């Protein structure tokens, strides 16, 4: 299950806290915690970061993900990995 809580709250508020059509709209939202990234996405991201030297615009284009998703993954998940540590050496 993907984390869609934060964007859901924003939508709920923007609708004046009315629910008609809310679930359908929320189901289209991208998770904010990268929980929808599979192993292939993560592997492509890692390779692109090493090849493009952390240029998120190029990384985004290379792996076919939105630049905001790439930046979020980099900050939330990738910076905690051994790959990040080896990139910084």
Biopython code that builds the backbone (N, CA, C, O; Angstrom):
import numpy as np
from Bio.PDB.StructureBuilder import StructureBuilder

atoms = [
    (1, "UNK", "N", (0.840, -1.176, 0.000)),
    (1, "UNK", "CA", (0.000, 0.000, 0.000)),
    (1, "UNK", "C", (0.885, 1.239, 0.000)),
    (1, "UNK", "O", (1.879, 1.284, 0.724)),
    (2, "UNK", "N", (0.548, 2.221, -0.780)),
    (2, "UNK", "CA", (1.368, 3.403, -0.940)),
    (2, "UNK", "C", (0.904, 4.527, -0.030)),
    (2, "UNK", "O", (-0.287, 4.660, 0.250)),
    (3, "UNK", "N", (1.845, 5.328, 0.425)),
    (3, "UNK", "CA", (1.556, 6.440, 1.321)),
    (3, "UNK", "C", (1.065, 7.635, 0.525)),
    (3, "UNK", "O", (1.830, 8.263, -0.207)),
    (4, "UNK", "N", (-0.205, 7.944, 0.671)),
    (4, "UNK", "CA", (-0.817, 9.067, -0.036)),
    (4, "UNK", "C", (-1.481, 10.033, 0.934)),
    (4, "UNK", "O", (-2.331, 10.833, 0.542)),
    (5, "UNK", "N", (-1.091, 9.953, 2.197)),
    (5, "UNK", "CA", (-1.766, 10.704, 3.243)),
    (5, "UNK", "C", (-1.664, 12.217, 3.051)),
    (5, "UNK", "O", (-2.684, 12.906, 3.064)),
    (6, "UNK", "N", (-0.449, 12.746, 2.872)),
    (6, "UNK", "CA", (-0.265, 14.201, 2.782)),
    (6, "UNK", "C", (-1.043, 14.810, 1.608)),
    (6, "UNK", "O", (-1.797, 15.762, 1.807)),
    (7, "UNK", "N", (-0.872, 14.272, 0.370)),
    (7, "UNK", "CA", (-1.640, 14.849, -0.735)),
    (7, "UNK", "C", (-3.152, 14.687, -0.545)),
    (7, "UNK", "O", (-3.934, 15.513, -1.015)),
    (8, "UNK", "N", (-3.552, 13.625, 0.143)),
    (8, "UNK", "CA", (-4.976, 13.397, 0.394)),
    (8, "UNK", "C", (-5.550, 14.486, 1.282)),
    (8, "UNK", "O", (-6.655, 14.973, 1.043)),
    (9, "UNK", "N", (-4.801, 14.868, 2.305)),
    (9, "UNK", "CA", (-5.256, 15.942, 3.186)),
    (9, "UNK", "C", (-5.432, 17.247, 2.419)),
    (9, "UNK", "O", (-6.411, 17.968, 2.617)),
    (10, "UNK", "N", (-4.463, 17.547, 1.532)),
    (10, "UNK", "CA", (-4.561, 18.774, 0.733)),
    (10, "UNK", "C", (-5.811, 18.764, -0.139)),
    (10, "UNK", "O", (-6.520, 19.768, -0.222)),
    (11, "UNK", "N", (-6.083, 17.637, -0.786)),
    (11, "UNK", "CA", (-7.275, 17.527, -1.642)),
    (11, "UNK", "C", (-8.550, 17.646, -0.811)),
    (11, "UNK", "O", (-9.497, 18.334, -1.193)),
    (12, "UNK", "N", (-8.554, 16.972, 0.315)),
    (12, "UNK", "CA", (-9.723, 16.985, 1.191)),
    (12, "UNK", "C", (-10.036, 18.419, 1.621)),
    (12, "UNK", "O", (-11.192, 18.841, 1.596)),
    (13, "UNK", "N", (-9.010, 19.160, 2.012)),
    (13, "UNK", "CA", (-9.186, 20.553, 2.406)),
    (13, "UNK", "C", (-9.675, 21.403, 1.229)),
    (13, "UNK", "O", (-10.580, 22.223, 1.388)),
    (14, "UNK", "N", (-9.071, 21.206, 0.039)),
    (14, "UNK", "CA", (-9.455, 22.013, -1.125)),
    (14, "UNK", "C", (-10.895, 21.750, -1.559)),
    (14, "UNK", "O", (-11.497, 22.585, -2.235)),
    (15, "UNK", "N", (-11.451, 20.606, -1.182)),
    (15, "UNK", "CA", (-12.842, 20.277, -1.514)),
    (15, "UNK", "C", (-13.810, 20.714, -0.409)),
    (15, "UNK", "O", (-14.978, 20.326, -0.411)),
    (16, "UNK", "N", (-13.325, 21.508, 0.516)),
    (16, "UNK", "CA", (-14.192, 21.951, 1.609)),
    (16, "UNK", "C", (-14.623, 20.788, 2.489)),
    (16, "UNK", "O", (-15.692, 20.830, 3.098)),
    (17, "UNK", "N", (-13.803, 19.760, 2.558)),
    (17, "UNK", "CA", (-14.050, 18.563, 3.365)),
    (17, "UNK", "C", (-15.289, 17.783, 2.919)),
    (17, "UNK", "O", (-15.921, 17.090, 3.716)),
    (18, "UNK", "N", (-15.625, 17.910, 1.626)),
    (18, "UNK", "CA", (-16.714, 17.113, 1.042)),
    (18, "UNK", "C", (-16.097, 15.901, 0.345)),
    (18, "UNK", "O", (-15.007, 16.004, -0.218)),
    (19, "UNK", "N", (-16.768, 14.775, 0.377)),
    (19, "UNK", "CA", (-16.195, 13.524, -0.101)),
    (19, "UNK", "C", (-16.556, 13.064, -1.516)),
    (19, "UNK", "O", (-15.860, 12.186, -2.025)),
    (20, "UNK", "N", (-17.573, 13.576, -2.184)),
    (20, "UNK", "CA", (-17.907, 13.038, -3.505)),
    (20, "UNK", "C", (-16.716, 13.082, -4.464)),
    (20, "UNK", "O", (-16.141, 14.145, -4.699)),
    (21, "UNK", "N", (-16.354, 11.937, -5.008)),
    (21, "UNK", "CA", (-15.262, 11.837, -5.962)),
    (21, "UNK", "C", (-13.878, 11.882, -5.333)),
    (21, "UNK", "O", (-12.871, 11.801, -6.038)),
    (22, "UNK", "N", (-13.821, 12.008, -4.030)),
    (22, "UNK", "CA", (-12.543, 12.145, -3.325)),
    (22, "UNK", "C", (-11.668, 10.902, -3.498)),
    (22, "UNK", "O", (-10.488, 11.028, -3.824)),
    (23, "UNK", "N", (-12.211, 9.730, -3.291)),
    (23, "UNK", "CA", (-11.420, 8.506, -3.375)),
    (23, "UNK", "C", (-10.820, 8.327, -4.763)),
    (23, "UNK", "O", (-9.650, 7.965, -4.890)),
    (24, "UNK", "N", (-11.607, 8.575, -5.798)),
    (24, "UNK", "CA", (-11.117, 8.425, -7.172)),
    (24, "UNK", "C", (-9.958, 9.387, -7.434)),
    (24, "UNK", "O", (-8.974, 9.024, -8.078)),
    (25, "UNK", "N", (-10.083, 10.598, -6.936)),
    (25, "UNK", "CA", (-9.032, 11.595, -7.134)),
    (25, "UNK", "C", (-7.756, 11.210, -6.384)),
    (25, "UNK", "O", (-6.657, 11.335, -6.924)),
    (26, "UNK", "N", (-7.899, 10.745, -5.150)),
    (26, "UNK", "CA", (-6.742, 10.358, -4.342)),
    (26, "UNK", "C", (-6.036, 9.151, -4.954)),
    (26, "UNK", "O", (-4.811, 9.053, -4.873)),
    (27, "UNK", "N", (-6.767, 8.250, -5.552)),
    (27, "UNK", "CA", (-6.138, 7.056, -6.118)),
    (27, "UNK", "C", (-5.179, 7.388, -7.260)),
    (27, "UNK", "O", (-4.347, 6.559, -7.630)),
    (28, "UNK", "N", (-5.288, 8.585, -7.817)),
    (28, "UNK", "CA", (-4.402, 9.012, -8.905)),
    (28, "UNK", "C", (-3.148, 9.744, -8.414)),
    (28, "UNK", "O", (-2.276, 10.079, -9.215)),
    (29, "UNK", "N", (-3.055, 9.989, -7.119)),
    (29, "UNK", "CA", (-1.940, 10.752, -6.554)),
    (29, "UNK", "C", (-0.704, 9.869, -6.406)),
    (29, "UNK", "O", (-0.806, 8.701, -6.033)),
    (30, "UNK", "N", (0.460, 10.438, -6.701)),
    (30, "UNK", "CA", (1.715, 9.725, -6.479)),
    (30, "UNK", "C", (2.073, 9.763, -5.001)),
    (30, "UNK", "O", (1.923, 10.805, -4.362)),
    (31, "UNK", "N", (2.541, 8.651, -4.441)),
    (31, "UNK", "CA", (2.952, 8.632, -3.042)),
    (31, "UNK", "C", (4.120, 9.590, -2.807)),
    (31, "UNK", "O", (4.917, 9.830, -3.714)),
    (32, "UNK", "N", (4.223, 10.129, -1.609)),
    (32, "UNK", "CA", (5.291, 11.067, -1.290)),
    (32, "UNK", "C", (6.478, 10.398, -0.601)),
    (32, "UNK", "O", (7.478, 11.059, -0.321)),
    (33, "UNK", "N", (6.383, 9.107, -0.327)),
    (33, "UNK", "CA", (7.461, 8.425, 0.383)),
    (33, "UNK", "C", (8.212, 7.423, -0.492)),
    (33, "UNK", "O", (8.984, 6.610, 0.016)),
    (34, "UNK", "N", (7.988, 7.477, -1.788)),
    (34, "UNK", "CA", (8.675, 6.614, -2.764)),
    (34, "UNK", "C", (8.310, 5.142, -2.603)),
    (34, "UNK", "O", (9.029, 4.275, -3.101)),
    (35, "UNK", "N", (7.225, 4.850, -1.929)),
    (35, "UNK", "CA", (6.831, 3.460, -1.703)),
    (35, "UNK", "C", (6.388, 2.767, -2.986)),
    (35, "UNK", "O", (6.235, 1.546, -3.006)),
    (36, "UNK", "N", (6.181, 3.524, -4.050)),
    (36, "UNK", "CA", (5.788, 2.921, -5.317)),
    (36, "UNK", "C", (6.996, 2.598, -6.202)),
    (36, "UNK", "O", (6.814, 2.074, -7.301)),
    (37, "UNK", "N", (8.202, 2.889, -5.766)),
    (37, "UNK", "CA", (9.412, 2.584, -6.534)),
    (37, "UNK", "C", (9.751, 1.108, -6.354)),
    (37, "UNK", "O", (9.869, 0.629, -5.227)),
    (38, "UNK", "N", (9.908, 0.392, -7.456)),
    (38, "UNK", "CA", (10.294, -1.016, -7.370)),
    (38, "UNK", "C", (11.825, -1.136, -7.488)),
    (38, "UNK", "O", (12.521, -0.134, -7.651)),
    (39, "UNK", "N", (12.324, -2.346, -7.405)),
    (39, "UNK", "CA", (13.774, -2.566, -7.443)),
    (39, "UNK", "C", (14.379, -2.050, -8.739)),
    (39, "UNK", "O", (15.466, -1.472, -8.730)),
    (40, "UNK", "N", (13.689, -2.251, -9.845)),
    (40, "UNK", "CA", (14.184, -1.764, -11.128)),
    (40, "UNK", "C", (14.305, -0.243, -11.153)),
    (40, "UNK", "O", (15.288, 0.301, -11.656)),
    (41, "UNK", "N", (13.296, 0.438, -10.607)),
    (41, "UNK", "CA", (13.347, 1.907, -10.519)),
    (41, "UNK", "C", (14.560, 2.345, -9.706)),
    (41, "UNK", "O", (15.292, 3.253, -10.100)),
    (42, "UNK", "N", (14.761, 1.692, -8.575)),
    (42, "UNK", "CA", (15.868, 2.055, -7.690)),
    (42, "UNK", "C", (17.218, 1.783, -8.345)),
    (42, "UNK", "O", (18.143, 2.584, -8.213)),
    (43, "UNK", "N", (17.337, 0.667, -9.045)),
    (43, "UNK", "CA", (18.591, 0.327, -9.729)),
    (43, "UNK", "C", (18.886, 1.317, -10.855)),
    (43, "UNK", "O", (20.028, 1.746, -11.022)),
    (44, "UNK", "N", (17.854, 1.682, -11.631)),
    (44, "UNK", "CA", (18.044, 2.664, -12.708)),
    (44, "UNK", "C", (18.428, 4.027, -12.137)),
    (44, "UNK", "O", (19.271, 4.728, -12.695)),
    (45, "UNK", "N", (17.802, 4.393, -11.022)),
    (45, "UNK", "CA", (18.121, 5.660, -10.372)),
    (45, "UNK", "C", (19.582, 5.674, -9.935)),
    (45, "UNK", "O", (20.305, 6.635, -10.195)),
    (46, "UNK", "N", (20.007, 4.614, -9.275)),
    (46, "UNK", "CA", (21.394, 4.527, -8.791)),
    (46, "UNK", "C", (22.373, 4.676, -9.944)),
    (46, "UNK", "O", (23.324, 5.453, -9.859)),
    (47, "UNK", "N", (22.144, 3.934, -11.019)),
    (47, "UNK", "CA", (23.037, 4.005, -12.187)),
    (47, "UNK", "C", (23.045, 5.409, -12.792)),
    (47, "UNK", "O", (24.099, 5.922, -13.170)),
    (48, "UNK", "N", (21.874, 6.021, -12.881)),
    (48, "UNK", "CA", (21.770, 7.360, -13.469)),
    (48, "UNK", "C", (22.463, 8.405, -12.600)),
    (48, "UNK", "O", (23.102, 9.318, -13.123)),
    (49, "UNK", "N", (22.345, 8.281, -11.286)),
    (49, "UNK", "CA", (22.994, 9.233, -10.375)),
    (49, "UNK", "C", (24.514, 9.154, -10.534)),
    (49, "UNK", "O", (25.195, 10.179, -10.563)),
    (50, "UNK", "N", (25.030, 7.951, -10.635)),
    (50, "UNK", "CA", (26.477, 7.802, -10.807)),
    (50, "UNK", "C", (26.915, 8.317, -12.177)),
    (50, "UNK", "O", (27.969, 8.943, -12.297)),
    (51, "UNK", "N", (26.121, 8.061, -13.198)),
    (51, "UNK", "CA", (26.487, 8.495, -14.553)),
    (51, "UNK", "C", (26.344, 10.003, -14.734)),
    (51, "UNK", "O", (27.192, 10.638, -15.362)),
    (52, "UNK", "N", (25.288, 10.569, -14.192)),
    (52, "UNK", "CA", (24.985, 11.991, -14.403)),
    (52, "UNK", "C", (25.463, 12.880, -13.255)),
    (52, "UNK", "O", (25.184, 14.079, -13.247)),
    (53, "UNK", "N", (26.171, 12.312, -12.301)),
    (53, "UNK", "CA", (26.768, 13.076, -11.201)),
    (53, "UNK", "C", (25.747, 13.935, -10.456)),
    (53, "UNK", "O", (25.968, 15.124, -10.224)),
    (54, "UNK", "N", (24.659, 13.330, -10.095)),
    (54, "UNK", "CA", (23.604, 13.936, -9.279)),
    (54, "UNK", "C", (22.828, 15.052, -9.973)),
    (54, "UNK", "O", (22.128, 15.803, -9.295)),
    (55, "UNK", "N", (22.921, 15.190, -11.273)),
    (55, "UNK", "CA", (22.121, 16.177, -11.999)),
    (55, "UNK", "C", (20.707, 15.595, -12.120)),
    (55, "UNK", "O", (20.446, 14.766, -12.992)),
    (56, "UNK", "N", (19.804, 16.032, -11.248)),
    (56, "UNK", "CA", (18.480, 15.421, -11.160)),
    (56, "UNK", "C", (17.647, 15.612, -12.418)),
    (56, "UNK", "O", (16.789, 14.779, -12.710)),
    (57, "UNK", "N", (17.872, 16.669, -13.161)),
    (57, "UNK", "CA", (17.148, 16.841, -14.419)),
    (57, "UNK", "C", (17.540, 15.734, -15.400)),
    (57, "UNK", "O", (16.676, 15.123, -16.030)),
    (58, "UNK", "N", (18.840, 15.481, -15.526)),
    (58, "UNK", "CA", (19.311, 14.407, -16.408)),
    (58, "UNK", "C", (18.895, 13.033, -15.886)),
    (58, "UNK", "O", (18.497, 12.162, -16.661)),
    (59, "UNK", "N", (18.989, 12.846, -14.576)),
    (59, "UNK", "CA", (18.587, 11.571, -13.968)),
    (59, "UNK", "C", (17.111, 11.319, -14.263)),
    (59, "UNK", "O", (16.727, 10.218, -14.658)),
    (60, "UNK", "N", (16.298, 12.335, -14.071)),
    (60, "UNK", "CA", (14.862, 12.232, -14.317)),
    (60, "UNK", "C", (14.571, 11.819, -15.754)),
    (60, "UNK", "O", (13.777, 10.911, -16.001)),
    (61, "UNK", "N", (15.217, 12.490, -16.693)),
    (61, "UNK", "CA", (15.025, 12.153, -18.109)),
    (61, "UNK", "C", (15.497, 10.743, -18.424)),
    (61, "UNK", "O", (14.872, 10.027, -19.206)),
    (62, "UNK", "N", (16.599, 10.354, -17.812)),
    (62, "UNK", "CA", (17.192, 9.042, -18.089)),
    (62, "UNK", "C", (16.315, 7.892, -17.597)),
    (62, "UNK", "O", (16.227, 6.859, -18.260)),
    (63, "UNK", "N", (15.669, 8.058, -16.447)),
    (63, "UNK", "CA", (14.889, 6.947, -15.894)),
    (63, "UNK", "C", (13.388, 7.073, -16.145)),
    (63, "UNK", "O", (12.627, 6.162, -15.822)),
    (64, "UNK", "N", (12.958, 8.202, -16.721)),
    (64, "UNK", "CA", (11.545, 8.368, -17.064)),
    (64, "UNK", "C", (10.632, 8.654, -15.883)),
    (64, "UNK", "O", (9.453, 8.302, -15.900)),
    (65, "UNK", "N", (11.182, 9.292, -14.859)),
    (65, "UNK", "CA", (10.372, 9.677, -13.696)),
    (65, "UNK", "C", (10.365, 11.196, -13.600)),
    (65, "UNK", "O", (11.267, 11.863, -14.107)),
    (66, "UNK", "N", (9.355, 11.732, -12.956)),
    (66, "UNK", "CA", (9.235, 13.156, -12.715)),
    (66, "UNK", "C", (10.412, 13.629, -11.860)),
    (66, "UNK", "O", (10.843, 12.923, -10.948)),
    (67, "UNK", "N", (10.929, 14.821, -12.155)),
    (67, "UNK", "CA", (12.091, 15.330, -11.410)),
    (67, "UNK", "C", (11.789, 15.460, -9.913)),
    (67, "UNK", "O", (12.668, 15.223, -9.085)),
    (68, "UNK", "N", (10.565, 15.829, -9.564)),
    (68, "UNK", "CA", (10.211, 15.934, -8.141)),
    (68, "UNK", "C", (10.281, 14.583, -7.446)),
    (68, "UNK", "O", (10.705, 14.491, -6.295)),
    (69, "UNK", "N", (9.861, 13.531, -8.153)),
    (69, "UNK", "CA", (9.955, 12.185, -7.586)),
    (69, "UNK", "C", (11.414, 11.799, -7.375)),
    (69, "UNK", "O", (11.763, 11.191, -6.363)),
    (70, "UNK", "N", (12.273, 12.157, -8.346)),
    (70, "UNK", "CA", (13.697, 11.828, -8.239)),
    (70, "UNK", "C", (14.350, 12.557, -7.074)),
    (70, "UNK", "O", (15.111, 11.961, -6.311)),
    (71, "UNK", "N", (14.057, 13.829, -6.937)),
    (71, "UNK", "CA", (14.622, 14.604, -5.832)),
    (71, "UNK", "C", (14.133, 14.049, -4.499)),
    (71, "UNK", "O", (14.906, 13.920, -3.550)),
    (72, "UNK", "N", (12.861, 13.726, -4.436)),
    (72, "UNK", "CA", (12.304, 13.167, -3.207)),
    (72, "UNK", "C", (12.962, 11.836, -2.867)),
    (72, "UNK", "O", (13.338, 11.612, -1.716)),
    (73, "UNK", "N", (13.106, 10.952, -3.850)),
    (73, "UNK", "CA", (13.745, 9.658, -3.605)),
    (73, "UNK", "C", (15.188, 9.865, -3.145)),
    (73, "UNK", "O", (15.651, 9.209, -2.212)),
    (74, "UNK", "N", (15.893, 10.782, -3.806)),
    (74, "UNK", "CA", (17.282, 11.064, -3.450)),
    (74, "UNK", "C", (17.387, 11.508, -1.987)),
    (74, "UNK", "O", (18.229, 11.009, -1.240)),
    (75, "UNK", "N", (16.533, 12.438, -1.589)),
    (75, "UNK", "CA", (16.607, 12.993, -0.235)),
    (75, "UNK", "C", (16.077, 12.046, 0.835)),
    (75, "UNK", "O", (16.633, 11.964, 1.931)),
    (76, "UNK", "N", (15.008, 11.336, 0.516)),
    (76, "UNK", "CA", (14.348, 10.492, 1.522)),
    (76, "UNK", "C", (14.980, 9.106, 1.641)),
    (76, "UNK", "O", (15.124, 8.589, 2.749)),
    (77, "UNK", "N", (15.351, 8.510, 0.536)),
    (77, "UNK", "CA", (15.821, 7.124, 0.571)),
    (77, "UNK", "C", (17.293, 6.962, 0.202)),
    (77, "UNK", "O", (18.057, 6.350, 0.948)),
    (78, "UNK", "N", (17.695, 7.512, -0.953)),
    (78, "UNK", "CA", (19.022, 7.232, -1.503)),
    (78, "UNK", "C", (20.150, 7.713, -0.592)),
    (78, "UNK", "O", (21.176, 7.042, -0.484)),
    (79, "UNK", "N", (19.983, 8.848, 0.056)),
    (79, "UNK", "CA", (21.048, 9.396, 0.891)),
    (79, "UNK", "C", (21.370, 8.509, 2.093)),
    (79, "UNK", "O", (22.376, 8.728, 2.768)),
    (80, "UNK", "N", (20.549, 7.535, 2.360)),
    (80, "UNK", "CA", (20.778, 6.615, 3.489)),
    (80, "UNK", "C", (21.439, 5.312, 3.045)),
    (80, "UNK", "O", (21.617, 4.404, 3.857)),
    (81, "UNK", "N", (21.798, 5.211, 1.787)),
    (81, "UNK", "CA", (22.327, 3.951, 1.253)),
    (81, "UNK", "C", (23.843, 3.933, 1.192)),
    (81, "UNK", "O", (24.496, 4.973, 1.271)),
    (82, "UNK", "N", (24.391, 2.733, 1.051)),
    (82, "UNK", "CA", (25.829, 2.574, 0.846)),
    (82, "UNK", "C", (26.237, 3.181, -0.493)),
    (82, "UNK", "O", (27.346, 3.698, -0.636)),
    (83, "UNK", "N", (25.352, 3.117, -1.455)),
    (83, "UNK", "CA", (25.655, 3.695, -2.769)),
    (83, "UNK", "C", (25.920, 5.186, -2.658)),
    (83, "UNK", "O", (26.830, 5.710, -3.299)),
    (84, "UNK", "N", (25.125, 5.867, -1.845)),
    (84, "UNK", "CA", (25.320, 7.310, -1.641)),
    (84, "UNK", "C", (26.690, 7.576, -1.035)),
    (84, "UNK", "O", (27.403, 8.484, -1.462)),
    (85, "UNK", "N", (27.051, 6.774, -0.033)),
    (85, "UNK", "CA", (28.344, 6.955, 0.624)),
    (85, "UNK", "C", (29.481, 6.748, -0.357)),
    (85, "UNK", "O", (30.467, 7.484, -0.320)),
    (86, "UNK", "N", (29.363, 5.750, -1.245)),
    (86, "UNK", "CA", (30.424, 5.525, -2.223)),
    (86, "UNK", "C", (30.445, 6.618, -3.296)),
    (86, "UNK", "O", (31.497, 6.913, -3.862)),
    (87, "UNK", "N", (29.306, 7.204, -3.568)),
    (87, "UNK", "CA", (29.235, 8.309, -4.537)),
    (87, "UNK", "C", (29.981, 9.528, -3.991)),
    (87, "UNK", "O", (30.596, 10.271, -4.755)),
    (88, "UNK", "N", (29.930, 9.731, -2.695)),
    (88, "UNK", "CA", (30.549, 10.890, -2.074)),
    (88, "UNK", "C", (32.033, 10.746, -1.817)),
    (88, "UNK", "O", (32.682, 11.709, -1.409)),
    (89, "UNK", "N", (32.586, 9.565, -2.047)),
    (89, "UNK", "CA", (34.038, 9.345, -1.820)),
    (89, "UNK", "C", (34.854, 9.908, -2.936)),
    (89, "UNK", "O", (36.081, 9.814, -2.912)),
]
sb = StructureBuilder()
sb.init_structure("model")
sb.init_model(0)
sb.init_chain("A")
sb.init_seg("    ")
for serial, (resi, resn, name, xyz) in enumerate(atoms, 1):
    if name == "N":
        sb.init_residue(resn, " ", resi, " ")
    sb.init_atom(name, np.array(xyz, "f"), 0.0, 1.0, " ", f" {name:<3s}", serial, name[0])
structure = sb.get_structure()
